Amino acid sequence: MRPKVVLAYSGGLDTTVCLQWLKDRGFDVIAFCADVGQGEDLAGVRRRALRCGAVKALIHDLRQEFVRDFVLPALKADAVYEGKYLLATALSRPLIAKHLAQVAKAEKATHVAHGCTGKGNDQVRFEVTLAALAPSVKVLAPVREWELKSREEEIAYAQRHRLPITVTKKRLYSLDQNLWGVSIECGPLEDPWIEPPEGAYQWTRSPRATPKAPAYVTVAFSRGVPAALNGRRLPFMTIIQQLNTIGARYGVGRSDLIEDRLVGIKSREVYEAPAATILHAAHRELEQLTLHRETLEFKELVAARYARLIYDGLWYTPLRTALDGFIARTQAVVTGEVRVKLWGGQAVPVGRRSPRALYRRTLATYGGTDAFDQRAAAGFIAIWGLPYKSAGAAR
């Protein structure tokens, strides 16, 4: 009996060639495709896998699980990698790997496989997750092992085996997308001096081509969870979809990053994440209104560490679980609304309100309703500055 391998299959060039390569080495290949909102014809992907010789092709709709169990925790954490990357691809990998492990167990497969390269981050995310969740399953990474050295050689291999591929040698960019965003690399983007061509962007309009009048969106949160958009209560996934549409129309969510990959090299990555950009801006603004200064300062440290855990493939770790406990405590008061102005590629919070707000107008105002005792400031300054006064006297 031939051994079984479950292949994380996207239908693209790499995984299509992987499928044939694994067959050639004596495996029965079960193609597994996760629907995380990439917007592709997944029925077509399934047909392609079967035409390539997969013994079975499975499509799992993981969109709800993706936004509930991965995107939402990252949003509550304010997790952004190196100040620009909202982690769309990185968040999907532990989810896909989790279901790879489950399919392998259900199908009694001894191996799982992926189509990641040896210089990327995704290989780590897949394999560390699989080690944590299914340590007895062996992982195969054909792209790290095969003799094919370039995209052109992969295309030639596919043509020799009459594999149904739609790519050509002229394709400029490597893309990965899901509900939370698009990752774009390769081609002209490999020169960090060159401005990203407009043709690289998949979702968003150029800021120069956006409507002249701004748009305003109001996002309501309940305990840190997006709950309504423009006064209408909606599921979180629907809010993401609607904000992606309107944000893209206004050119919101583009970022261009010289990124430190986990494997030790720098790469140039371009991202689009309209909804993620709007929601992160709104969420941080509401936290600024409802959380104490010391909590906000510490949460910034947690956000950076949380983003690094996601990026480094360490989702299923005790530290991430422990940080979730701290984050959940902070989100208990993050309830309210934020109004965001979309214009010329920017998403700028311009209004915020909350029943848990720490802002008090009677303390902040300089008008007639001022309730702040200004005479108390003299004593405060004297005590606050006492150590520095003493140091000055000593000098």
C-alpha positions as CSV (number, residue, x, y, z in Angstrom):
1,M,0.0,0.0,0.0
2,R,1.3,3.4,-1.0
3,P,1.9,5.9,1.9
4,K,-0.5,8.8,2.2
5,V,0.5,12.5,2.3
6,V,-1.8,15.4,2.9
7,L,-0.6,18.4,0.8
8,A,-1.5,22.0,1.6
9,Y,-2.7,22.8,-1.9
10,S,-3.5,26.2,-3.2
11,G,-3.7,25.3,-6.9
12,G,-0.8,27.5,-7.8
13,L,2.3,26.6,-9.7
14,D,4.4,25.5,-6.6
15,T,1.8,23.2,-5.0
16,T,0.7,21.8,-8.4
17,V,4.3,20.7,-9.1
18,C,4.6,19.5,-5.5
19,L,1.6,17.2,-6.1
20,Q,3.2,15.6,-9.1
21,W,6.6,15.4,-7.4
22,L,5.1,13.5,-4.4
23,K,3.3,11.1,-6.7
24,D,6.5,10.4,-8.5
25,R,8.0,9.4,-5.2
26,G,5.3,6.8,-4.4
27,F,2.8,8.8,-2.4
28,D,-1.0,8.8,-2.6
29,V,-1.6,12.6,-2.4
30,I,-4.6,14.1,-0.6
31,A,-4.9,17.7,-1.6
32,F,-6.2,20.0,1.1
33,C,-7.2,23.6,0.4
34,A,-8.3,26.0,3.2
35,D,-10.8,28.8,2.3
36,V,-9.6,31.8,4.3
37,G,-11.3,34.3,2.1
38,Q,-8.7,34.4,-0.7
39,G,-11.5,35.0,-3.3
40,E,-10.5,32.2,-5.7
41,D,-12.6,29.6,-7.5
42,L,-12.0,26.8,-5.0
43,A,-14.2,24.4,-6.9
44,G,-11.8,24.9,-9.8
45,V,-8.9,24.3,-7.4
46,R,-10.4,21.0,-6.4
47,R,-10.9,20.0,-10.0
48,R,-7.3,20.9,-10.8
49,A,-6.0,18.8,-7.9
50,L,-7.9,15.7,-9.1
51,R,-6.8,16.3,-12.7
52,C,-3.2,16.3,-11.4
53,G,-3.7,12.9,-9.8
54,A,-4.7,13.6,-6.2
55,V,-6.6,10.6,-4.8
56,K,-8.8,13.0,-2.9
57,A,-9.3,16.8,-2.8
58,L,-10.8,18.5,0.2
59,I,-11.9,22.1,0.6
60,H,-12.6,23.4,4.1
61,D,-14.3,26.7,4.7
62,L,-12.3,28.2,7.5
63,R,-13.3,31.9,7.2
64,Q,-15.3,32.1,10.4
65,E,-12.7,30.3,12.4
66,F,-10.0,32.5,10.9
67,V,-11.6,35.8,11.9
68,R,-12.8,34.6,15.3
69,D,-9.9,32.6,16.6
70,F,-6.9,34.3,14.8
71,V,-7.7,37.8,13.4
72,L,-9.7,38.9,16.4
73,P,-7.1,38.1,19.0
74,A,-4.4,39.9,16.9
75,L,-6.7,42.9,16.6
76,K,-7.3,43.0,20.4
77,A,-3.6,42.7,20.9
78,D,-2.9,45.6,18.5
79,A,-0.4,43.2,16.8
80,V,1.6,44.9,13.9
81,Y,4.9,43.5,12.8
82,E,7.7,46.1,12.5
83,G,5.2,48.9,12.5
84,K,3.6,48.1,9.1
85,Y,2.7,44.5,8.6
86,L,-0.8,43.5,9.8
87,L,0.0,39.8,9.6
88,A,-2.7,38.6,7.2
89,T,-0.6,35.7,5.8
90,A,1.1,34.9,9.1
91,L,-2.2,34.6,10.9
92,S,-3.6,32.1,8.4
93,R,-0.7,29.6,8.6
94,P,-1.3,28.1,12.1
95,L,-4.9,27.6,11.2
96,I,-4.1,25.8,7.9
97,A,-1.5,23.7,9.7
98,K,-4.0,22.8,12.4
99,H,-6.5,21.5,9.8
100,L,-3.7,19.7,7.9
101,A,-3.0,17.8,11.1
102,Q,-6.7,17.0,11.6
103,V,-7.0,15.8,8.0
104,A,-3.9,13.6,8.3
105,K,-5.3,12.0,11.4
106,A,-8.7,11.4,9.8
107,E,-7.2,10.0,6.6
108,K,-4.6,7.9,8.4
109,A,-1.8,9.7,6.5
110,T,1.8,9.3,7.7
111,H,3.0,12.6,6.1
112,V,1.9,16.1,5.4
113,A,3.5,18.4,2.9
114,H,3.7,22.1,2.0
115,G,5.0,24.2,-0.9
116,C,7.0,26.7,1.0
117,T,10.5,27.7,0.0
118,G,13.6,27.4,2.2
119,K,14.1,31.1,2.6
120,G,10.5,32.1,3.6
121,N,8.7,32.4,6.9
122,D,5.8,30.1,6.1
123,Q,7.8,26.9,6.3
124,V,8.5,27.7,9.9
125,R,4.9,28.6,10.7
126,F,3.6,25.3,9.2
127,E,6.2,23.0,10.7
128,V,6.4,24.5,14.2
129,T,2.6,24.3,14.4
130,L,2.6,20.7,13.2
131,A,5.3,19.8,15.7
132,A,3.1,21.2,18.4
133,L,-0.2,19.6,17.3
134,A,0.9,16.4,15.6
135,P,4.4,15.5,16.6
136,S,4.2,12.0,15.1
137,V,3.4,13.2,11.6
138,K,6.3,13.6,9.2
139,V,6.6,16.8,7.2
140,L,7.8,17.0,3.6
141,A,8.9,20.2,1.9
142,P,9.5,19.4,-1.8
143,V,10.6,22.9,-2.8
144,R,13.5,22.6,-0.3
145,E,14.6,19.3,-1.9
146,W,13.8,19.1,-5.6
147,E,16.2,19.9,-8.4
148,L,14.1,22.7,-9.8
149,K,16.0,25.9,-9.4
150,S,13.7,28.6,-10.8
151,R,10.1,29.4,-11.7
152,E,10.9,28.8,-15.3
153,E,12.1,25.2,-14.5
154,E,8.9,24.6,-12.5
155,I,6.8,25.7,-15.5
156,A,8.8,23.5,-17.8
157,Y,8.3,20.5,-15.4
158,A,4.6,21.2,-15.3
159,Q,4.4,21.3,-19.1
160,R,6.3,18.0,-19.4
161,H,3.8,16.3,-17.1
162,R,0.9,18.1,-18.8
163,L,-0.2,19.6,-15.5
164,P,-3.1,22.1,-15.7
165,I,-1.4,25.4,-14.8
166,T,-2.5,28.9,-15.7
167,V,0.7,30.8,-14.9
168,T,3.3,32.0,-17.4
169,K,6.9,33.1,-17.3
170,K,5.7,36.7,-17.6
171,R,3.9,36.8,-14.2
172,L,5.7,39.5,-12.2
173,Y,4.5,39.0,-8.6
174,S,4.0,36.4,-6.0
175,L,0.7,36.9,-4.1
176,D,-1.0,35.5,-1.0
177,Q,-4.4,36.9,0.1
178,N,-7.1,36.2,2.5
179,L,-9.9,38.2,4.2
180,W,-7.4,40.2,6.3
181,G,-5.1,41.3,3.5
182,V,-2.8,40.7,0.5
183,S,1.0,40.1,0.5
184,I,2.9,41.0,-2.6
185,E,6.5,40.3,-3.5
186,C,9.0,39.4,-6.3
187,G,9.5,41.0,-9.7
188,P,10.2,44.8,-9.6
189,L,9.7,44.8,-5.9
190,E,13.0,43.0,-5.3
191,D,14.7,46.4,-5.9
192,P,14.1,48.4,-2.7
193,W,14.8,51.7,-4.5
194,I,12.0,51.3,-7.0
195,E,8.5,52.6,-6.1
196,P,5.9,49.8,-6.2
197,P,4.3,50.0,-9.6
198,E,0.5,50.6,-9.5
199,G,0.1,47.2,-11.2
200,A,1.4,45.5,-8.1
201,Y,-1.6,46.4,-6.1
202,Q,-4.5,44.0,-6.1
203,W,-7.3,45.6,-4.1
204,T,-6.7,49.3,-3.5
205,R,-7.0,52.3,-5.8
206,S,-4.1,54.7,-6.1
207,P,-4.7,57.6,-3.6
208,R,-4.5,59.9,-6.6
209,A,-7.6,58.1,-8.1
210,T,-9.8,58.1,-5.0
211,P,-12.9,60.2,-4.6
212,K,-12.3,63.9,-3.9
213,A,-14.7,64.0,-1.0
214,P,-13.8,62.0,2.1
215,A,-15.9,59.1,3.5
216,Y,-16.6,58.6,7.2
217,V,-17.2,55.2,8.8
218,T,-18.2,54.6,12.4
219,V,-17.1,51.4,14.0
220,A,-18.6,50.2,17.3
221,F,-16.8,47.9,19.6
222,S,-18.1,45.8,22.5
223,R,-15.3,44.6,24.9
224,G,-12.7,45.0,22.1
225,V,-14.8,43.1,19.4
226,P,-16.0,45.0,16.3
227,A,-19.8,44.8,16.6
228,A,-21.4,47.4,14.3
229,L,-20.6,49.5,11.3
230,N,-22.3,52.8,10.7
231,G,-24.9,52.0,13.3
232,R,-25.8,48.5,12.0
233,R,-24.9,45.5,14.0
234,L,-23.1,43.0,11.8
235,P,-21.0,39.8,12.1
236,F,-17.2,40.5,12.4
237,M,-16.5,38.9,9.0
238,T,-19.1,41.1,7.3
239,I,-17.6,44.2,8.9
240,I,-14.2,43.1,7.5
241,Q,-15.6,42.6,4.0
242,Q,-17.5,45.9,3.9
243,L,-14.5,47.9,5.2
244,N,-12.2,46.1,2.6
245,T,-14.5,47.4,-0.1
246,I,-14.8,51.0,1.0
247,G,-11.2,51.2,2.3
248,A,-9.9,50.0,-1.1
249,R,-12.0,52.6,-2.9
250,Y,-10.2,55.3,-0.9
251,G,-6.7,53.8,-1.3
252,V,-6.5,52.8,2.4
253,G,-4.2,50.0,3.7
254,R,-1.1,50.1,1.5
255,S,2.3,49.5,3.2
256,D,5.8,49.0,1.8
257,L,8.2,47.3,4.2
258,I,11.8,46.2,4.3
259,E,11.1,43.3,6.5
260,D,13.2,41.1,8.7
261,R,12.4,37.6,7.9
262,L,12.6,34.9,10.6
263,V,15.3,33.0,8.6
264,G,17.7,36.0,8.9
265,I,17.4,37.8,5.6
266,K,15.8,41.1,4.8
267,S,13.1,41.2,2.1
268,R,11.0,43.9,0.5
269,E,7.3,43.2,0.9
270,V,4.2,45.2,-0.1
271,Y,0.9,44.7,1.6
272,E,-2.7,45.8,1.3
273,A,-5.1,45.6,4.2
274,P,-7.9,48.2,4.1
275,A,-10.2,46.7,6.7
276,A,-7.3,45.8,9.0
277,T,-5.9,49.3,8.8
278,I,-9.2,50.9,9.6
279,L,-10.0,48.5,12.5
280,H,-6.6,48.8,14.0
281,A,-6.7,52.6,13.9
282,A,-10.2,52.6,15.5
283,H,-9.4,50.0,18.1
284,R,-6.2,51.8,19.3
285,E,-8.1,55.1,19.4
286,L,-10.8,53.6,21.6
287,E,-8.2,52.1,23.9
288,Q,-6.6,55.5,24.2
289,L,-9.9,56.8,25.5
290,T,-10.6,53.9,27.9
291,L,-7.3,52.6,29.3
292,H,-5.0,54.1,31.9
293,R,-1.6,55.4,30.8
294,E,0.4,52.7,32.5
295,T,-1.8,50.0,30.9
296,L,-1.4,51.5,27.5
297,E,2.4,51.7,27.9
298,F,2.6,48.1,28.9
299,K,0.2,47.0,26.3
300,E,2.5,48.5,23.6
301,L,5.2,46.0,24.8
302,V,2.7,43.2,24.7
303,A,1.6,44.2,21.2
304,A,5.1,44.0,19.8
305,R,5.8,40.7,21.4
306,Y,2.4,39.3,20.3
307,A,3.1,40.4,16.7
308,R,6.5,38.7,16.9
309,L,5.0,35.4,18.1
310,I,2.6,35.4,15.2
311,Y,5.3,36.3,12.7
312,D,7.6,33.7,14.0
313,G,5.1,30.8,13.9
314,L,4.7,30.5,17.6
315,W,0.9,30.7,17.8
316,Y,0.4,27.5,19.7
317,T,2.7,28.4,22.6
318,P,2.2,28.9,26.4
319,L,3.4,32.6,26.1
320,R,0.7,33.5,23.5
321,T,-2.0,31.9,25.6
322,A,-0.7,33.8,28.7
323,L,-0.7,37.1,26.9
324,D,-4.3,36.5,25.8
325,G,-5.2,36.5,29.5
326,F,-3.7,40.0,30.0
327,I,-5.2,41.3,26.7
328,A,-8.7,40.0,27.7
329,R,-8.6,41.9,31.0
330,T,-7.7,45.1,29.1
331,Q,-10.6,44.7,26.6
332,A,-13.2,44.6,29.3
333,V,-13.6,48.4,29.1
334,V,-12.9,48.8,25.3
335,T,-16.5,49.5,24.4
336,G,-17.7,52.5,22.4
337,E,-17.6,54.0,18.9
338,V,-14.9,55.6,16.7
339,R,-15.5,57.6,13.6
340,V,-12.8,57.3,11.0
341,K,-12.2,59.6,8.1
342,L,-11.1,57.9,4.8
343,W,-9.4,60.1,2.3
344,G,-6.4,60.1,0.0
345,G,-5.1,56.7,1.2
346,Q,-5.4,57.5,4.9
347,A,-7.6,56.3,7.7
348,V,-7.7,58.9,10.4
349,P,-9.9,58.6,13.6
350,V,-11.7,61.9,14.1
351,G,-14.3,61.1,16.7
352,R,-14.6,58.7,19.6
353,R,-17.0,58.1,22.5
354,S,-17.5,55.4,25.1
355,P,-19.5,54.8,28.3
356,R,-16.2,53.7,29.8
357,A,-14.3,56.8,28.8
358,L,-11.6,58.1,31.2
359,Y,-11.9,61.6,29.5
360,R,-13.8,64.1,31.6
361,R,-14.7,67.4,29.9
362,T,-15.1,69.2,33.2
363,L,-11.4,68.4,33.9
364,A,-10.1,69.1,30.4
365,T,-12.0,72.3,29.6
366,Y,-10.7,75.8,29.8
367,G,-14.3,77.1,29.8
368,G,-16.7,78.1,32.6
369,T,-17.5,74.5,33.7
370,D,-13.9,73.9,34.6
371,A,-13.8,71.7,37.8
372,F,-10.0,71.3,38.0
373,D,-8.4,72.9,41.0
374,Q,-5.4,74.7,39.5
375,R,-4.1,75.7,42.9
376,A,-3.3,72.1,43.6
377,A,-0.8,72.1,40.8
378,A,1.9,74.0,42.7
379,G,2.2,71.3,45.4
380,F,2.1,68.5,42.8
381,I,5.0,70.1,40.9
382,A,7.0,70.7,44.1
383,I,6.8,67.0,45.0
384,W,7.2,65.7,41.4
385,G,10.3,67.8,40.9
386,L,11.8,67.3,44.4
387,P,14.4,64.6,43.4
388,Y,15.7,66.8,40.6
389,K,15.8,69.9,42.8
390,S,17.9,67.9,45.3
391,A,20.2,66.7,42.5
392,G,20.6,70.3,41.3
393,A,21.5,71.5,44.7
394,A,24.0,68.7,45.1
395,R,25.8,69.7,41.9
